[in-house]
């Protein structure tokens, strides 16, 4: 069985050697997981053992996760919920389907009322709850919990579905975009090449054929080779990418864009954010709270000649943009709108690339807010959209 697993990893282009695979088999024979109780070895135990033995660089963790899940058909990863709400309250037991009339009848709370009500519920509630419109639980129409429906609430555990939560109480793991993604088309690269400014830099690496011919002719036919520095695209790009949540639906297209950008621009700096930019960003999603890069430092570090490109679906609660404490992950002191304005002021040449279909933009309040903050410099992640964005940035 594990031979096929090994070939699955190799098919996913993971650099797994036979020696590493034999190490895994030896570890299993030595009962490294589930010692003296093989039945106690869970799929999670095997996952961590296999990853430790077979993957030597964390940049390959995501490829390993996808190959592992594909081979074992729906494996579930461990999640460490360290919140005070018992995890067993949050098991999804029922899905409640509401009619359009029933949904319209559910009252939407304001931000302050929502936060104050959640605080009271946490103090009052003593047991798990399913359904209903008041308590924290699963199903129902309460603004707190998951698996039900409410036009505006706090999702606690579970997976999102209606994209209406203004706060998410859940530990989530985002993954870095894979910059080695093979492009199925060269169209993205072709579109990005509209943003080019070539200059000769570095040592003499390239034959200057016209000057060689002139020098050879002037030297009575004796070959006189002339070299010049190689020409490079001198454009500087600061790429800020939204990751996690609703962006999971666009991973493949964003990875293709990321790969093309890294290939086309020598001077590239990139950072991640979630939903909206706040007071810090990060470069590694597995350490996003341990290795923070203050946004102020990023603004001061790079000159204004950098082209600023945001990549994100701009799909979130408007509170996340306009409200202090609006971030779904922590209590930000200043609203995201303030940080977006500071960034666009520091880097006058900027654009927002949106992977969401342009036809749905008019139905997302948050997209309208971001568009206004961007001075309507928002473009769809299409060939035409990229060409328009690059043409605007090159002016």
C-alpha positions as CSV (number, residue, x, y, z in Angstrom):
1,X,0.0,0.0,0.0
2,X,2.7,2.5,0.9
3,X,4.6,1.9,-2.4
4,X,1.6,3.5,-4.1
5,X,1.8,6.3,-1.6
6,X,5.4,6.9,-2.4
7,X,4.6,7.1,-6.2
8,X,1.8,9.5,-5.4
9,X,4.2,11.8,-3.7
10,X,6.7,11.6,-6.6
11,X,3.8,12.3,-9.1
12,X,3.1,15.5,-7.1
13,X,6.7,16.5,-7.8
14,X,7.9,16.2,-4.3
15,X,11.7,15.5,-4.0
16,X,11.2,12.2,-2.0
17,X,14.0,9.7,-2.2
18,X,14.0,5.9,-1.7
19,X,16.2,6.3,1.3
20,X,13.7,8.7,3.0
21,X,10.9,6.2,2.2
22,X,12.9,3.4,3.8
23,X,13.4,5.6,6.9
24,X,9.6,5.9,7.1
25,X,9.1,2.1,6.9
26,X,11.7,1.6,9.6
27,X,10.0,4.1,11.8
28,X,6.7,2.2,11.4
29,X,8.3,-1.1,12.1
30,X,9.9,0.4,15.3
31,X,6.4,1.5,16.5
32,X,7.4,5.2,16.5
33,X,3.7,5.9,16.4
34,X,1.2,3.9,18.4
35,X,3.9,2.0,20.4
36,X,2.7,-1.4,21.7
37,X,-0.8,-0.4,20.6
38,X,-0.9,-0.3,16.8
39,X,-4.7,0.2,16.9
40,X,-4.0,3.5,18.6
41,X,-2.1,4.9,15.7
42,X,-4.4,7.4,13.9
43,X,-4.2,8.8,10.4
44,X,-3.0,12.0,12.0
45,X,-0.1,10.2,13.7
46,X,1.0,8.7,10.4
47,X,0.6,12.1,8.7
48,X,3.1,13.8,11.0
49,X,5.5,10.9,10.9
50,X,5.4,10.7,7.1
51,X,5.9,14.4,6.7
52,X,8.8,14.4,9.1
53,X,10.5,11.5,7.4
54,X,9.8,12.5,3.8
55,X,9.7,16.3,3.6
56,X,13.0,18.2,4.3
57,X,11.9,21.7,3.3
58,X,8.8,23.4,4.6
59,X,8.1,25.0,1.3
60,X,7.0,21.5,0.1
61,X,4.5,21.1,3.0
62,X,1.5,22.2,0.9
63,X,2.3,19.8,-2.0
64,X,2.7,17.0,0.6
65,X,-0.7,17.9,2.2
66,X,-2.5,17.8,-1.2
67,X,-0.9,14.5,-2.2
68,X,-1.6,13.0,1.2
69,X,-5.2,14.0,1.1
70,X,-5.6,12.8,-2.5
71,X,-4.2,9.4,-1.7
72,X,-6.0,8.8,1.6
73,X,-9.3,10.2,0.3
74,X,-10.5,12.9,2.6
75,X,-8.0,12.7,5.4
76,X,-8.7,15.2,8.2
77,X,-5.9,17.3,9.7
78,X,-5.6,17.9,13.4
79,X,-6.7,21.3,14.6
80,X,-5.6,22.7,17.9
81,X,-8.5,24.8,19.2
82,X,-7.3,26.7,22.3
83,X,-10.4,28.8,22.8
84,X,-12.6,28.7,25.8
85,X,-15.7,27.4,24.0
86,X,-15.8,23.6,24.1
87,X,-15.1,22.1,20.7
88,X,-17.9,19.5,20.9
89,X,-20.5,22.3,20.9
90,X,-19.3,23.2,17.4
91,X,-19.9,19.8,15.7
92,X,-22.1,20.4,12.7
93,X,-25.2,18.3,13.4
94,X,-27.8,19.9,11.1
95,X,-28.1,22.2,8.2
96,X,-31.2,24.4,8.2
97,X,-32.6,25.6,4.9
98,X,-34.4,28.9,5.1
99,X,-36.7,30.5,2.6
100,X,-35.9,34.0,1.2
101,X,-38.7,35.4,3.4
102,X,-37.4,33.7,6.5
103,X,-33.9,35.1,5.8
104,X,-35.2,38.6,5.3
105,X,-37.0,38.5,8.6
106,X,-33.9,37.8,10.6
107,X,-32.6,41.0,12.3
108,X,-29.1,42.2,11.5
109,X,-27.2,43.6,14.5
110,X,-24.9,46.5,14.4
111,X,-21.2,46.1,15.3
112,X,-21.3,47.3,18.9
113,X,-24.5,45.4,19.7
114,X,-23.1,42.2,18.1
115,X,-19.9,42.3,20.2
116,X,-21.7,43.1,23.4
117,X,-24.3,40.4,22.9
118,X,-21.5,37.8,22.2
119,X,-19.9,38.8,25.5
120,X,-23.2,38.2,27.4
121,X,-23.8,34.9,25.7
122,X,-20.3,33.6,26.7
123,X,-21.1,34.5,30.3
124,X,-24.6,33.0,30.3
125,X,-24.3,29.8,28.2
126,X,-23.3,26.6,30.1
127,X,-24.0,23.9,27.6
128,X,-23.9,22.9,23.9
129,X,-26.8,24.1,21.8
130,X,-28.2,23.2,18.4
131,X,-30.6,25.3,16.4
132,X,-32.5,28.3,17.7
133,X,-31.9,32.0,17.4
134,X,-30.2,33.0,20.6
135,X,-27.4,30.7,21.9
136,X,-23.9,29.9,20.5
137,X,-24.2,26.6,18.6
138,X,-24.8,24.9,15.3
139,X,-27.6,25.4,12.8
140,X,-30.4,27.8,13.5
141,X,-30.4,31.6,13.0
142,X,-28.3,32.8,16.0
143,X,-25.6,35.3,15.0
144,X,-23.1,33.1,17.0
145,X,-21.8,29.7,16.0
146,X,-21.8,28.0,12.6
147,X,-23.8,25.8,10.3
148,X,-26.9,28.0,10.2
149,X,-27.9,31.3,8.7
150,X,-27.6,34.9,9.8
151,X,-27.1,38.0,7.7
152,X,-24.3,39.2,10.0
153,X,-22.7,37.3,12.8
154,X,-19.6,35.8,14.4
155,X,-18.6,32.4,13.0
156,X,-17.3,30.2,15.8
157,X,-15.6,27.0,14.5
158,X,-16.8,25.1,11.4
159,X,-16.6,26.1,7.8
160,X,-18.0,29.4,6.4
161,X,-20.7,29.2,3.8
162,X,-22.7,32.4,3.4
163,X,-19.6,34.7,3.6
164,X,-21.5,37.1,6.0
165,X,-19.5,36.6,9.2
166,X,-17.9,39.8,10.5
167,X,-15.6,38.0,13.0
168,X,-14.2,34.4,12.9
169,X,-13.4,32.7,16.2
170,X,-11.4,29.7,14.9
171,X,-7.8,28.7,14.4
172,X,-7.1,28.6,10.7
173,X,-3.9,27.7,8.8
174,X,-3.2,29.5,5.6
175,X,-0.6,28.3,3.1
176,X,1.9,30.2,1.1
177,X,1.3,30.5,-2.6
178,X,3.4,28.2,-4.7
179,X,5.7,30.3,-6.8
180,X,6.9,27.2,-8.8
181,X,3.4,26.6,-10.2
182,X,3.7,25.6,-13.8
183,X,1.7,27.9,-16.1
184,X,-0.7,26.2,-18.5
185,X,-0.5,29.3,-20.6
186,X,1.9,32.1,-21.3
187,X,-0.8,34.7,-21.5
188,X,-0.2,36.1,-18.0
189,X,3.5,36.6,-18.7
190,X,2.6,38.3,-22.0
191,X,0.2,40.7,-20.2
192,X,2.8,41.5,-17.5
193,X,5.4,42.4,-20.1
194,X,3.5,45.6,-20.7
195,X,5.0,46.8,-17.5
196,X,8.7,46.9,-18.7
197,X,11.5,49.3,-18.4
198,X,14.8,47.7,-19.5
199,X,18.2,48.9,-18.4
200,X,21.7,47.4,-18.7
201,X,23.1,46.3,-15.3
202,X,26.0,44.3,-14.0
203,X,29.0,42.8,-15.7
204,X,29.6,42.3,-19.4
205,X,27.5,39.2,-20.1
206,X,26.0,39.8,-23.6
207,X,27.6,40.0,-27.1
208,X,27.1,43.5,-28.6
209,X,26.9,42.3,-32.3
210,X,26.6,45.7,-34.0
211,X,29.6,47.2,-32.1
212,X,31.6,43.9,-32.8
213,X,30.9,44.3,-36.5
214,X,32.0,47.9,-36.5
215,X,35.1,47.3,-34.5
216,X,36.1,44.3,-36.6
217,X,35.7,46.3,-39.8
218,X,37.7,49.2,-38.4
219,X,40.4,46.7,-37.3
220,X,41.1,45.6,-40.9
221,X,39.0,42.4,-40.5
222,X,40.7,41.2,-37.3
223,X,37.9,40.0,-35.0
224,X,37.3,42.5,-32.2
225,X,34.5,41.1,-29.9
226,X,32.6,43.7,-27.9
227,X,30.5,42.8,-24.9
228,X,27.8,44.8,-23.0
229,X,25.9,44.2,-19.7
230,X,22.8,42.1,-20.1
231,X,19.5,44.0,-20.2
232,X,17.0,43.4,-17.4
233,X,13.6,44.6,-16.6
234,X,14.3,47.5,-14.2
235,X,10.7,47.8,-12.9
236,X,10.3,47.4,-9.1
237,X,7.2,45.7,-7.8
238,X,5.7,45.4,-4.3
239,X,3.1,42.6,-4.4
240,X,0.6,42.3,-1.5
241,X,-1.5,39.2,-1.6
242,X,-4.7,38.3,0.2
243,X,-4.5,34.7,1.5
244,X,-7.0,32.3,3.2
245,X,-10.8,32.4,3.6
246,X,-12.6,33.1,0.4
247,X,-9.3,33.4,-1.4
248,X,-9.0,29.6,-1.2
249,X,-11.4,29.5,-4.2
250,X,-8.8,31.3,-6.3
251,X,-5.6,29.5,-5.3
252,X,-4.6,28.1,-8.7
253,X,-5.1,31.4,-10.6
254,X,-3.2,33.4,-8.0
255,X,-0.4,30.9,-8.0
256,X,-0.2,31.2,-11.8
257,X,0.0,35.0,-11.4
258,X,2.6,34.7,-8.6
259,X,4.8,32.5,-10.8
260,X,4.6,34.8,-13.7
261,X,5.4,37.9,-11.6
262,X,8.5,36.2,-10.1
263,X,9.6,35.2,-13.6
264,X,9.1,38.6,-15.1
265,X,10.3,41.1,-12.5
266,X,13.8,40.9,-11.1
267,X,13.1,43.5,-8.4
268,X,10.1,41.9,-6.6
269,X,9.1,42.1,-2.9
270,X,5.9,40.3,-1.7
271,X,3.9,40.1,1.5
272,X,0.7,38.4,2.6
273,X,-2.4,39.8,4.4
274,X,-5.8,38.4,5.1
275,X,-8.9,40.2,3.7
276,X,-7.6,43.7,4.3
277,X,-4.2,45.3,5.2
278,X,-3.7,46.3,8.8
279,X,-0.7,47.2,11.0
280,X,1.4,44.2,10.0
281,X,1.9,41.7,7.1
282,X,3.9,38.5,6.8
283,X,6.0,36.4,4.3
284,X,5.4,32.9,5.7
285,X,1.8,31.8,6.5
286,X,2.9,29.1,8.9
287,X,4.6,31.8,11.0
288,X,2.3,34.7,10.4
289,X,1.9,35.6,14.0
290,X,5.6,34.9,14.9
291,X,7.3,36.7,12.1
292,X,5.4,40.0,11.6
293,X,6.5,42.8,9.3
294,X,5.0,46.1,10.5
295,X,3.2,47.9,7.7
296,X,4.9,51.2,8.7
297,X,8.3,49.5,8.2
298,X,7.3,48.3,4.8
299,X,6.2,51.8,3.8
300,X,9.5,53.3,5.0
301,X,11.7,50.5,3.5
302,X,10.7,50.8,-0.2
303,X,11.0,53.9,-2.4
304,X,8.0,55.4,-4.1
305,X,9.2,54.1,-7.4
306,X,7.9,50.7,-6.5
307,X,4.7,49.7,-8.3
308,X,2.2,48.6,-5.7
309,X,0.0,45.7,-6.7
310,X,-2.7,44.2,-4.4
311,X,-4.1,40.8,-5.2
312,X,-7.4,39.9,-3.4
313,X,-11.1,39.3,-3.9
314,X,-12.0,42.2,-1.6
315,X,-14.8,40.0,-0.3
316,X,-15.4,40.6,3.5
317,X,-17.5,42.4,5.9
318,X,-17.4,46.2,5.4
319,X,-16.5,46.4,9.1
320,X,-13.1,44.8,8.3
321,X,-12.3,47.8,6.2
322,X,-14.0,50.7,8.1
323,X,-14.1,49.7,11.8
324,X,-11.3,49.6,14.4
325,X,-11.2,46.0,15.7
326,X,-12.9,44.9,12.5
327,X,-10.3,42.2,11.6
328,X,-11.7,38.7,11.8
329,X,-8.5,37.5,13.6
330,X,-7.5,40.2,16.1
331,X,-8.5,43.6,17.4
332,X,-6.8,46.1,15.1
333,X,-6.4,49.5,16.5
334,X,-6.9,51.3,13.2
335,X,-9.3,50.4,10.4
336,X,-8.0,48.8,7.2
337,X,-9.1,51.8,5.2
338,X,-6.4,54.0,7.0
339,X,-3.7,51.5,6.0
340,X,-4.8,51.3,2.4
341,X,-4.7,55.1,2.1
342,X,-1.2,55.2,3.7
343,X,0.0,52.6,1.2
344,X,-1.5,54.2,-1.9
345,X,-0.1,57.6,-0.8
346,X,3.4,56.2,-0.3
347,X,3.3,54.3,-3.7
348,X,1.5,56.5,-6.2
349,X,1.6,53.8,-8.9
350,X,-0.8,51.2,-7.6
351,X,-3.5,48.8,-8.7
352,X,-5.8,46.1,-7.2
353,X,-6.2,42.7,-9.1
354,X,-9.4,40.9,-8.2
355,X,-9.8,37.2,-9.0
356,X,-13.6,37.4,-8.4
357,X,-15.7,37.5,-11.6
358,X,-16.3,41.1,-12.5
359,X,-20.0,40.3,-12.8
360,X,-20.5,39.8,-9.1
361,X,-18.6,43.0,-8.0
362,X,-21.7,45.1,-7.9
363,X,-23.3,42.7,-5.4
364,X,-20.4,42.9,-2.8
365,X,-20.5,46.0,-0.6
366,X,-16.9,45.5,0.4
367,X,-15.7,45.5,-3.2
368,X,-17.4,48.8,-3.7
369,X,-15.6,50.2,-0.6
370,X,-12.2,48.9,-1.8
371,X,-12.8,50.3,-5.3
372,X,-13.5,53.7,-3.9
373,X,-10.3,53.6,-1.7
374,X,-8.3,52.5,-4.8
375,X,-9.6,55.3,-6.9
376,X,-11.4,52.7,-9.0
377,X,-8.0,51.1,-10.0
378,X,-9.4,47.6,-9.6
379,X,-9.0,45.2,-12.4
380,X,-10.2,41.6,-12.9
381,X,-7.7,38.7,-13.0
382,X,-8.2,38.2,-16.7
383,X,-5.9,38.7,-19.7
384,X,-7.7,42.0,-20.6
385,X,-7.7,43.1,-16.9
386,X,-4.0,42.5,-16.5
387,X,-3.2,44.3,-19.7
388,X,-5.2,47.3,-18.5
389,X,-3.6,47.3,-15.1
390,X,-0.1,47.0,-16.5
391,X,-0.8,49.8,-19.0
392,X,-2.0,52.1,-16.2
393,X,1.0,51.3,-14.0
394,X,3.5,51.9,-16.8
395,X,2.3,55.5,-17.4
